[in-house]
Amino acid sequence: MIVEICANSCRSAAHAKAGGADRIELCRQLEVGGTTPTPEEIAYCVHELGIRTHVLVRPRAGDFVYNDHEFAAIEREVAMCRRAGAQAVVVGFLTPEGCIDECRTRRIVELARPMEVTFHRAFDEICQPPEEALEAVIGCGCHRLLTSGCRPTAEEGIETLKTLGRRAAGRIIILAGAGVTPRNVRRILQDASLTEIHGSCKRTLPDGTMETDPEIVRELVRQVGVLR
């Protein structure tokens, strides 16, 4: 069982590690769904904290249909992540019709090597059948799919997560995320028959910003540990 924590800063990453997370998804601007962190932040998490670091590569908030200029920026950011020592990048590309953009996804998988590639929750905004979209993501060579089962939360999407997990077995890892808490994490993992979970375990500070709460991480890890 693997616990991944979405960390929106080096401080949040340190809290995730202190709470016992197996790895982080590092980003900035979590309040808008996350954007690409800096090379310095990536290097700190990889080399100073020593935690497995998957990096969100997203140049802006909003949808996942990118123009050529934006995609060129994504290519540069993926190369930057590789130089900084990240173990994986987290990306997602859709066509204007709402299907997986296979051409761009394949391009990033090739560019990212030897890093792994996670296709993120852009998947949950598709306009094609989930099983068909899953096959597209697998065909592009991605190592992992972060999804809530095309529902607002992973708990609501358990049945689809279970279906995707069965179909994906031995070909790609299904990483369940969205609305994951210590209260529901065991149900999600058990009912959907999955082995990886993604949570933010965040708290809101007095100034309105969000950061990872190490105590929530610790309790999430404890609940998952019961299944190990």
ZAVEX-897303 format. One record per residue: residue number from 1; residue in three letters; chain; x, y, z of N, C-alpha, C in turn. Coordinates in steps of 0.001 Angstrom, whole numbers, plus 500000, padded with zeros to 6 digits. Atoms other than C-alpha are relative to their C-alpha. Layout:
N
[NUM, "ALA", "A", [X, Y, Z], [X, Y, Z], [X, Y, Z]]
...
END
This chain:
228
[1, "MET", "A", [500841, 498809, 500000], [500000, 500000, 500000], [500887, 501256, 500000]]
[2, "ILE", "A", [499196, 498784, 500151], [501459, 503357, 498925], [499132, 501219, 500279]]
[3, "VAL", "A", [500682, 498745, 499704], [500427, 506737, 500337], [500757, 501148, 499347]]
[4, "GLU", "A", [499437, 498816, 500648], [501089, 509759, 498125], [499263, 501221, 500532]]
[5, "ILE", "A", [500587, 498767, 499487], [500528, 513243, 499533], [500287, 501150, 499041]]
[6, "CYS", "A", [499838, 498820, 500826], [499944, 516328, 497417], [500537, 501134, 500868]]
[7, "ALA", "A", [499328, 498973, 499199], [502364, 518947, 498794], [500194, 501248, 499160]]
[8, "ASN", "A", [499963, 498763, 500789], [502101, 522565, 497656], [501160, 500922, 500369]]
[9, "SER", "A", [498834, 499208, 499624], [505408, 523767, 499146], [501026, 499059, 500619]]
[10, "CYS", "A", [498977, 500800, 499313], [508666, 522540, 500656], [499580, 499710, 501438]]
[11, "ARG", "A", [500477, 500210, 498633], [507116, 523004, 504090], [498961, 498878, 500042]]
[12, "SER", "A", [500991, 501073, 500061], [504159, 520825, 503121], [500656, 498663, 499716]]
[13, "ALA", "A", [499276, 501237, 500290], [506566, 518263, 501702], [500654, 499447, 501257]]
[14, "ALA", "A", [499391, 500426, 498744], [508425, 518163, 505015], [498952, 499430, 500948]]
[15, "HIS", "A", [501082, 500510, 499155], [505107, 517693, 506816], [499537, 498621, 499519]]
[16, "ALA", "A", [500391, 501295, 500557], [504200, 514837, 504464], [500995, 498920, 500417]]
[17, "LYS", "A", [498984, 500965, 499584], [507487, 513107, 505207], [499900, 499705, 501491]]
[18, "ALA", "A", [500112, 500189, 498554], [507088, 513668, 508952], [498812, 499121, 500357]]
[19, "GLY", "A", [501187, 500802, 499747], [503652, 512061, 508758], [500107, 498565, 499516]]
[20, "GLY", "A", [499776, 501369, 500444], [505065, 508950, 507099], [499592, 499685, 498578]]
[21, "ALA", "A", [500378, 500237, 501393], [504051, 509435, 503450], [501109, 499267, 499254]]
[22, "ASP", "A", [499027, 500720, 500824], [505738, 507170, 500908], [500591, 500895, 498927]]
[23, "ARG", "A", [499508, 499080, 501024], [506019, 509926, 498325], [499090, 501220, 499978]]
[24, "ILE", "A", [500800, 498798, 500159], [504736, 513364, 497387], [499744, 500280, 498525]]
[25, "GLU", "A", [500187, 499329, 501284], [503203, 515033, 494389], [500224, 501471, 500298]]
[26, "LEU", "A", [499628, 498622, 499694], [504885, 518420, 494513], [499382, 500951, 498982]]
[27, "CYS", "A", [500601, 499001, 500874], [503084, 521467, 493140], [500055, 501355, 500686]]
[28, "ARG", "A", [500268, 498697, 499411], [502332, 525125, 493776], [498534, 500325, 499735]]
[29, "GLN", "A", [501352, 499487, 500250], [499005, 526996, 493919], [498932, 498909, 500050]]
[30, "LEU", "A", [500978, 501068, 499847], [496938, 524100, 495196], [498569, 500525, 499956]]
[31, "GLU", "A", [501349, 499431, 499977], [493981, 526464, 495551], [499381, 500085, 498603]]
[32, "VAL", "A", [500533, 500004, 501364], [493638, 526472, 491730], [500236, 498645, 499334]]
[33, "GLY", "A", [499796, 501334, 500541], [494345, 522774, 491340], [501447, 499631, 499772]]
[34, "GLY", "A", [498578, 500290, 500103], [498127, 523075, 491261], [500636, 500481, 498708]]
[35, "THR", "A", [499171, 499638, 501148], [500815, 524421, 488951], [501433, 499518, 500267]]
[36, "THR", "A", [498634, 500523, 499913], [504477, 523553, 488325], [500816, 500717, 501066]]
[37, "PRO", "A", [499114, 499379, 499004], [506859, 524139, 491252], [501319, 500430, 499364]]
[38, "THR", "A", [498721, 499520, 500506], [510318, 525692, 490893], [501049, 498889, 500041]]
[39, "PRO", "A", [498905, 500978, 499938], [513542, 523748, 490210], [500597, 499893, 501397]]
[40, "GLU", "A", [499437, 500000, 498647], [514787, 524775, 493652], [499135, 499192, 500965]]
[41, "GLU", "A", [500901, 500765, 499137], [511709, 523329, 495348], [500114, 498500, 499724]]
[42, "ILE", "A", [499854, 501415, 500359], [512061, 520061, 493444], [501296, 499444, 500562]]
[43, "ALA", "A", [498691, 500466, 499540], [515758, 519754, 494242], [500033, 499852, 501515]]
[44, "TYR", "A", [500028, 500084, 498537], [515123, 520445, 497930], [499299, 498716, 500453]]
[45, "CYS", "A", [500762, 501184, 499590], [512512, 517698, 498200], [500755, 498709, 499665]]
[46, "VAL", "A", [499280, 501200, 500422], [514627, 515181, 496286], [501269, 499797, 500812]]
[47, "HIS", "A", [498662, 500153, 499443], [518039, 515874, 497774], [500114, 500315, 501481]]
[48, "GLU", "A", [499924, 499645, 498586], [517448, 517496, 501160], [499021, 499172, 500846]]
[49, "LEU", "A", [500967, 500810, 499259], [514247, 515797, 502304], [500182, 498512, 499733]]
[50, "GLY", "A", [499794, 501402, 500339], [515091, 512597, 500492], [498713, 499210, 499876]]
[51, "ILE", "A", [501275, 500694, 500195], [511478, 511746, 499699], [499736, 499856, 498504]]
[52, "ARG", "A", [500312, 500213, 501411], [510314, 510264, 496415], [499060, 501110, 499544]]
[53, "THR", "A", [500693, 498782, 500412], [509070, 513262, 494466], [499467, 499884, 498574]]
[54, "HIS", "A", [500669, 499919, 501291], [506557, 513237, 491630], [499554, 501450, 499839]]
[55, "VAL", "A", [500196, 498560, 500178], [506151, 516708, 490139], [498848, 500281, 499035]]
[56, "LEU", "A", [501063, 499544, 500890], [502985, 518243, 488745], [500575, 500981, 498988]]
[57, "VAL", "A", [499593, 499082, 501066], [503718, 519870, 485396], [498733, 500561, 499371]]
[58, "ARG", "A", [501219, 499323, 500458], [500955, 522343, 484651], [500293, 501491, 499974]]
[59, "PRO", "A", [499545, 498612, 500097], [501763, 525839, 483372], [498975, 501042, 500433]]
[60, "ARG", "A", [501058, 499041, 499654], [498427, 527406, 484287], [498815, 499259, 500582]]
[61, "ALA", "A", [501273, 500559, 499553], [495096, 526863, 485972], [499057, 499880, 498806]]
[62, "GLY", "A", [500986, 500093, 501075], [492038, 525995, 483916], [499952, 498621, 499380]]
[63, "ASP", "A", [500215, 501297, 500648], [491392, 523285, 481381], [501320, 499342, 499598]]
[64, "PHE", "A", [498813, 500780, 500347], [493785, 520692, 479968], [500168, 499883, 498490]]
[65, "VAL", "A", [499807, 499865, 501444], [493620, 521706, 476322], [500991, 501138, 499801]]
[66, "TYR", "A", [498912, 499012, 500064], [496904, 523487, 475635], [500319, 500384, 498556]]
[67, "ASN", "A", [499551, 499578, 501329], [498014, 525572, 472671], [501480, 499641, 499837]]
[68, "ASP", "A", [498625, 500404, 500287], [501407, 525046, 471041], [501010, 500707, 500905]]
[69, "HIS", "A", [499092, 499245, 499128], [503087, 527756, 473096], [500000, 499404, 501405]]
[70, "GLU", "A", [500096, 500592, 498665], [501809, 526248, 476351], [500636, 498616, 500039]]
[71, "PHE", "A", [499423, 501342, 500015], [502829, 522738, 475324], [501524, 500059, 499942]]
[72, "ALA", "A", [498543, 499829, 500025], [506341, 523947, 474513], [500525, 500320, 501396]]
[73, "ALA", "A", [499608, 499699, 498615], [506498, 525354, 478048], [499968, 498736, 500847]]
[74, "ILE", "A", [500095, 501274, 499276], [505386, 521964, 479407], [501212, 499124, 499682]]
[75, "GLU", "A", [498816, 500785, 500376], [508169, 520249, 477462], [501242, 500501, 500734]]
[76, "ARG", "A", [498845, 499443, 499284], [510729, 522607, 478987], [499937, 499667, 501485]]
[77, "GLU", "A", [500142, 500279, 498570], [509327, 522044, 482472], [500261, 498530, 500308]]
[78, "VAL", "A", [499703, 501425, 499810], [509501, 518249, 482083], [501508, 499775, 499989]]
[79, "ALA", "A", [498541, 500123, 500038], [513158, 518536, 481099], [500627, 500565, 501272]]
[80, "MET", "A", [499522, 499407, 498755], [513706, 520788, 484122], [499826, 499030, 501167]]
[81, "CYS", "A", [500254, 500967, 498928], [512142, 518172, 486415], [501026, 498866, 499967]]
[82, "ARG", "A", [498998, 501059, 500136], [514489, 515523, 485061], [501357, 500463, 500509]]
[83, "ARG", "A", [498704, 499469, 499537], [517532, 517725, 485661], [500027, 500176, 501513]]
[84, "ALA", "A", [500065, 499763, 498555], [516345, 518483, 489205], [499966, 498707, 500811]]
[85, "GLY", "A", [499942, 501274, 499312], [516201, 514782, 490025], [498670, 499371, 500360]]
[86, "ALA", "A", [501319, 500560, 499695], [512450, 514128, 490174], [499894, 498562, 499502]]
[87, "GLN", "A", [500197, 501386, 500410], [511375, 510496, 489976], [498858, 499834, 498996]]
[88, "ALA", "A", [501133, 500099, 500931], [508203, 511205, 487988], [499416, 501379, 499761]]
[89, "VAL", "A", [500781, 498796, 500258], [506133, 513916, 486379], [498535, 499605, 499914]]
[90, "VAL", "A", [501450, 500216, 499968], [502360, 514264, 486637], [499381, 500979, 499005]]
[91, "VAL", "A", [500513, 499166, 501085], [500589, 515559, 483516], [498626, 499504, 499571]]
[92, "GLY", "A", [501275, 500416, 500565], [497277, 515437, 481689], [499647, 500860, 498807]]
[93, "PHE", "A", [500294, 499278, 501240], [496228, 516376, 478166], [498696, 499480, 499398]]
[94, "LEU", "A", [501253, 500347, 500658], [492781, 516442, 476567], [499903, 500709, 498657]]
[95, "THR", "A", [500299, 499347, 501271], [491649, 517202, 473041], [498820, 500951, 500200]]
[96, "PRO", "A", [501165, 499115, 499881], [489070, 519946, 472416], [498676, 499237, 500105]]
[97, "GLU", "A", [501221, 500810, 499944], [486518, 517121, 472110], [499840, 499280, 501342]]
[98, "GLY", "A", [500087, 500625, 498693], [487263, 515899, 475633], [500519, 498581, 500069]]
[99, "CYS", "A", [499377, 501326, 499986], [489256, 512797, 474769], [501461, 500113, 500445]]
[100, "ILE", "A", [498579, 500003, 499669], [492735, 511798, 475924], [500790, 500444, 498776]]
[101, "ASP", "A", [499131, 499556, 501096], [495273, 513663, 473775], [501198, 499054, 499959]]
[102, "GLU", "A", [498987, 501049, 500036], [497352, 510637, 472873], [501320, 500484, 499410]]
[103, "CYS", "A", [498770, 499510, 500632], [499846, 512465, 470665], [500872, 500740, 501007]]
[104, "ARG", "A", [499222, 499221, 499040], [500909, 514902, 473362], [500413, 499171, 501210]]
[105, "THR", "A", [499634, 500856, 498868], [500832, 512295, 476118], [501192, 499125, 499636]]
[106, "ARG", "A", [498863, 500818, 500436], [503151, 510010, 474128], [501280, 500832, 499943]]
[107, "ARG", "A", [498836, 499134, 500101], [505489, 512915, 473486], [500630, 500233, 501374]]
[108, "ILE", "A", [499476, 499739, 498661], [505822, 513640, 477209], [500565, 498719, 500618]]
[109, "VAL", "A", [499449, 501271, 499501], [506302, 509961, 478093], [501405, 499781, 499445]]
[110, "GLU", "A", [498678, 500156, 500626], [509218, 509864, 475631], [500996, 500999, 500572]]
[111, "LEU", "A", [499116, 498938, 499520], [510678, 513165, 476817], [500385, 499787, 501458]]
[112, "ALA", "A", [499784, 500125, 498559], [510392, 512268, 480497], [500994, 498908, 500368]]
[113, "ARG", "A", [499134, 501124, 499632], [512441, 509052, 480407], [501348, 500480, 500537]]
[114, "PRO", "A", [500455, 501233, 499337], [513848, 507677, 482679], [498955, 500233, 501106]]
[115, "MET", "A", [501049, 499753, 499011], [511236, 509375, 484892], [498718, 499254, 499621]]
[116, "GLU", "A", [501328, 500537, 500241], [507836, 507779, 485285], [499041, 501144, 499668]]
[117, "VAL", "A", [501027, 499009, 500329], [504697, 509556, 484073], [498662, 499549, 500590]]
[118, "THR", "A", [501365, 500199, 499503], [501402, 509794, 485938], [499065, 500884, 499193]]
[119, "PHE", "A", [501050, 499204, 500647], [498345, 510905, 483967], [499021, 500388, 501099]]
[120, "HIS", "A", [500747, 499542, 498829], [496394, 513062, 486407], [498488, 500093, 499755]]
[121, "ARG", "A", [501451, 499987, 499994], [492747, 513918, 487055], [499353, 500773, 498850]]
[122, "ALA", "A", [500607, 499581, 501267], [492289, 515520, 483671], [499127, 498849, 499492]]
[123, "PHE", "A", [500760, 501196, 500373], [491051, 511950, 483149], [498542, 500102, 500443]]
[124, "ASP", "A", [501363, 499929, 499447], [488002, 512772, 485280], [499123, 501015, 499284]]
[125, "GLU", "A", [500773, 499039, 500789], [486909, 515436, 482775], [499757, 499519, 498578]]
[126, "ILE", "A", [500131, 500538, 501357], [486802, 513146, 479744], [498544, 499942, 499546]]
[127, "CYS", "A", [501322, 500156, 500607], [483856, 512944, 477366], [499909, 498672, 499243]]
[128, "GLN", "A", [500001, 501324, 500606], [484675, 509378, 476288], [499811, 498968, 501110]]
[129, "PRO", "A", [500170, 501018, 498963], [483930, 506104, 478116], [501294, 499801, 500791]]
[130, "PRO", "A", [498787, 500146, 499190], [486359, 505607, 481036], [500897, 498838, 499572]]
[131, "GLU", "A", [499200, 501152, 500410], [487455, 502164, 479815], [500794, 500314, 498732]]
[132, "GLU", "A", [499328, 499598, 501241], [488292, 503604, 476390], [501130, 500982, 500301]]
[133, "ALA", "A", [498967, 499032, 499617], [490194, 506501, 477967], [501160, 499309, 500709]]
[134, "LEU", "A", [498945, 500755, 499321], [492093, 504076, 480196], [500915, 499327, 498987]]
[135, "GLU", "A", [499187, 500669, 501019], [493243, 502105, 477158], [500894, 500999, 499274]]
[136, "ALA", "A", [499183, 498965, 500650], [494447, 505338, 475564], [501181, 500379, 500871]]
[137, "VAL", "A", [498917, 499642, 499080], [496482, 506260, 478665], [501032, 498885, 500066]]
[138, "ILE", "A", [499083, 501136, 499982], [497972, 502763, 478809], [500805, 499952, 498708]]
[139, "GLY", "A", [499330, 500048, 501300], [498763, 502854, 475099], [501071, 501055, 499829]]
[140, "CYS", "A", [499003, 498922, 500079], [500701, 506081, 475577], [501241, 499692, 500833]]
[141, "GLY", "A", [498839, 500382, 499217], [503044, 504351, 478017], [500068, 500581, 501393]]
[142, "CYS", "A", [500001, 499449, 498636], [502016, 506076, 481254], [500128, 498871, 501024]]
[143, "HIS", "A", [499764, 500984, 498944], [502965, 504304, 484466], [498874, 499959, 501036]]
[144, "ARG", "A", [500961, 499861, 498902], [500101, 505485, 486646], [498871, 500933, 499550]]
[145, "LEU", "A", [501148, 499135, 500286], [496619, 507010, 486424], [499401, 500461, 501320]]
[146, "LEU", "A", [500632, 499403, 498822], [495398, 509383, 489140], [498566, 500364, 499625]]
[147, "THR", "A", [501398, 499766, 500352], [491607, 509400, 489126], [499086, 499807, 501205]]
[148, "SER", "A", [501047, 500195, 498997], [488511, 509668, 491279], [498881, 499127, 499440]]
[149, "GLY", "A", [501054, 500792, 500624], [486626, 507315, 488989], [498981, 500858, 499283]]
[150, "CYS", "A", [500849, 499069, 500751], [485209, 510271, 487051], [498830, 500531, 500819]]
[151, "ARG", "A", [500981, 499425, 499087], [483247, 511424, 490086], [500682, 501086, 500828]]
[152, "PRO", "A", [499374, 498926, 499218], [483780, 514432, 492399], [501001, 499503, 501041]]
[153, "THR", "A", [499076, 500554, 499011], [485448, 512209, 495012], [500246, 498529, 499700]]
[154, "ALA", "A", [499668, 501412, 500197], [487148, 508823, 495021], [498987, 499096, 500689]]
[155, "GLU", "A", [500991, 500806, 499289], [484623, 507551, 497554], [498750, 499815, 499145]]
[156, "GLU", "A", [501160, 500095, 500889], [481792, 508328, 495133], [500308, 499172, 498756]]
[157, "GLY", "A", [499611, 500696, 501230], [483753, 506775, 492275], [500505, 498588, 500196]]
[158, "ILE", "A", [499441, 501320, 499683], [484545, 503445, 493953], [499680, 498950, 498937]]
[159, "GLU", "A", [500357, 501050, 500964], [482646, 501303, 491441], [500794, 500135, 498703]]
[160, "THR", "A", [499210, 499796, 501216], [484376, 502879, 488444], [501473, 499727, 500274]]
[161, "LEU", "A", [498610, 500302, 499636], [487724, 502715, 490248], [500247, 498496, 500007]]
[162, "LYS", "A", [499868, 501457, 499964], [487153, 499016, 490793], [500054, 499427, 498591]]
[163, "THR", "A", [500015, 500457, 501391], [486322, 498485, 487117], [501313, 500330, 499304]]
[164, "LEU", "A", [498736, 499588, 500610], [489379, 500465, 486009], [501160, 499169, 500540]]
[165, "GLY", "A", [498928, 500782, 499393], [491593, 498594, 488461], [500085, 498604, 499426]]
[166, "ARG", "A", [500011, 501345, 500587], [490525, 495222, 487110], [500552, 500010, 498587]]
[167, "ARG", "A", [499572, 499936, 501400], [491088, 496295, 483539], [501485, 500356, 499879]]
[168, "ALA", "A", [498619, 499510, 500050], [494433, 497904, 484336], [501022, 499018, 500558]]
[169, "ALA", "A", [499109, 500890, 499255], [495889, 495003, 486323], [501195, 499535, 499181]]
[170, "GLY", "A", [498765, 500413, 500651], [499518, 494370, 485397], [500459, 500912, 498886]]
[171, "ARG", "A", [499640, 499118, 501112], [499549, 497211, 482868], [500252, 501432, 500440]]
[172, "ILE", "A", [499842, 498635, 499489], [499225, 500476, 484791], [499449, 500021, 501427]]
[173, "ILE", "A", [500471, 499872, 498620], [498735, 501503, 488433], [498861, 501008, 500046]]
[174, "ILE", "A", [501091, 499060, 499758], [495422, 503096, 489385], [500217, 500623, 501375]]
[175, "LEU", "A", [499771, 499227, 498781], [496021, 505802, 492006], [498721, 500777, 500300]]
[176, "ALA", "A", [501276, 499358, 499671], [492782, 506858, 493715], [500230, 501296, 500750]]
[177, "GLY", "A", [499850, 498710, 499346], [492508, 510519, 494690], [498745, 500835, 499909]]
[178, "ALA", "A", [501092, 499025, 499889], [490058, 513340, 495560], [499115, 499643, 501187]]
[179, "GLY", "A", [500846, 500186, 498825], [488357, 513672, 498920], [500418, 498847, 500890]]
[180, "VAL", "A", [499509, 501116, 499183], [490534, 511003, 500549], [500332, 500501, 501405]]
[181, "THR", "A", [499786, 499627, 498602], [490550, 511213, 504350], [500312, 498749, 500819]]
[182, "PRO", "A", [499804, 501176, 499137], [491540, 508971, 507257], [498712, 499213, 500228]]
[183, "ARG", "A", [501286, 500660, 499767], [487834, 508213, 507640], [499626, 499039, 498879]]
[184, "ASN", "A", [500482, 500829, 501116], [487286, 506775, 504148], [501081, 499243, 499255]]
[185, "VAL", "A", [498920, 500550, 500810], [490711, 505647, 502958], [499965, 498476, 499934]]
[186, "ARG", "A", [500013, 501467, 500028], [490360, 502008, 503974], [498868, 499478, 499116]]
[187, "ARG", "A", [501130, 500424, 500840], [486947, 501727, 502317], [500346, 500138, 498520]]
[188, "ILE", "A", [499644, 499785, 501405], [488268, 503194, 499072], [500960, 498923, 499524]]
[189, "LEU", "A", [498994, 500978, 500409], [491294, 500901, 498938], [499430, 498583, 499962]]
[190, "GLN", "A", [500542, 501360, 499934], [489418, 497763, 499985], [498913, 499762, 498963]]
[191, "ASP", "A", [501130, 500220, 500900], [486228, 498210, 497981], [500411, 500086, 498536]]
[192, "ALA", "A", [499548, 499866, 501389], [488059, 499287, 494823], [501154, 499065, 499676]]
[193, "SER", "A", [498887, 500954, 500178], [490833, 496676, 495332], [501233, 500671, 499408]]
[194, "LEU", "A", [498838, 499246, 500466], [493620, 499229, 494884], [501114, 499969, 501039]]
[195, "THR", "A", [498842, 500025, 499099], [497087, 499575, 496401], [500684, 501354, 500150]]
[196, "GLU", "A", [499392, 498668, 499885], [497887, 503292, 495964], [498900, 501039, 500215]]
[197, "ILE", "A", [500974, 498963, 499653], [496101, 506328, 497401], [500673, 501363, 500014]]
[198, "HIS", "A", [499483, 498636, 500120], [496529, 510088, 496928], [499113, 500925, 500826]]
[199, "GLY", "A", [500764, 499056, 499196], [495480, 512695, 499487], [500770, 501287, 500206]]
[200, "SER", "A", [499321, 498730, 499727], [496214, 516319, 500308], [500218, 500207, 501490]]
[201, "CYS", "A", [499861, 499879, 498538], [495675, 516087, 504083], [500303, 501447, 500388]]
[202, "LYS", "A", [499663, 498591, 499835], [495581, 519870, 504053], [499202, 500656, 501127]]
[203, "ARG", "A", [500686, 499134, 499048], [494654, 522492, 506604], [500096, 501418, 499464]]
[204, "THR", "A", [499994, 498606, 500439], [493793, 526138, 505987], [500547, 500866, 501124]]
[205, "LEU", "A", [499357, 499127, 499024], [495971, 528682, 507768], [499197, 501291, 500162]]
[206, "PRO", "A", [500746, 498758, 499769], [494700, 531988, 509216], [500025, 500973, 498828]]
[207, "ASP", "A", [499922, 499077, 501140], [495882, 533858, 506104], [499281, 499469, 498765]]
[208, "GLY", "A", [500759, 500558, 501108], [493766, 531599, 503901], [500764, 499029, 499125]]
[209, "THR", "A", [499209, 500948, 500781], [496633, 529567, 502450], [499840, 498591, 500561]]
[210, "MET", "A", [500121, 501393, 499596], [496704, 525779, 502594], [501375, 499361, 500121]]
[211, "GLU", "A", [498784, 500786, 499894], [499422, 523425, 503760], [499651, 498614, 500525]]
[212, "THR", "A", [500178, 501365, 499526], [499796, 519742, 504534], [500101, 499955, 501516]]
[213, "ASP", "A", [500010, 500167, 498551], [498963, 518799, 508116], [500634, 498645, 500331]]
[214, "PRO", "A", [499320, 501269, 499739], [501415, 516156, 509393], [499184, 499035, 500846]]
[215, "GLU", "A", [500816, 500881, 499163], [498931, 514837, 511944], [498941, 499279, 499182]]
[216, "ILE", "A", [500981, 500660, 500871], [496319, 514146, 509268], [500702, 498956, 499142]]
[217, "VAL", "A", [499218, 500977, 500773], [498997, 512466, 507147], [500273, 498771, 500855]]
[218, "ARG", "A", [499663, 501109, 499100], [500039, 510358, 510129], [498796, 499082, 500214]]
[219, "GLU", "A", [501198, 500815, 499792], [496458, 509204, 510718], [499604, 499273, 498718]]
[220, "LEU", "A", [500286, 500656, 501267], [495935, 508472, 507023], [500920, 498803, 499819]]
[221, "VAL", "A", [499020, 501093, 500115], [499124, 506392, 506984], [499668, 498878, 500979]]
[222, "ARG", "A", [500352, 501017, 499005], [498000, 504606, 510151], [498828, 499145, 499502]]
[223, "GLN", "A", [501157, 500733, 500499], [494677, 503668, 508578], [500402, 499068, 498852]]
[224, "VAL", "A", [499532, 500836, 501115], [496400, 502393, 505437], [500846, 498850, 500532]]
[225, "GLY", "A", [499134, 501024, 499430], [498886, 500503, 507581], [499247, 498787, 500491]]
[226, "VAL", "A", [500824, 501124, 499563], [496056, 498332, 508888], [499828, 498988, 498865]]
[227, "LEU", "A", [500209, 500876, 501161], [495721, 496944, 505347], [501290, 499363, 499509]]
[228, "ARG", "A", [498721, 500496, 500523], [499431, 496298, 504822], [500320, 498610, 500516]]
END
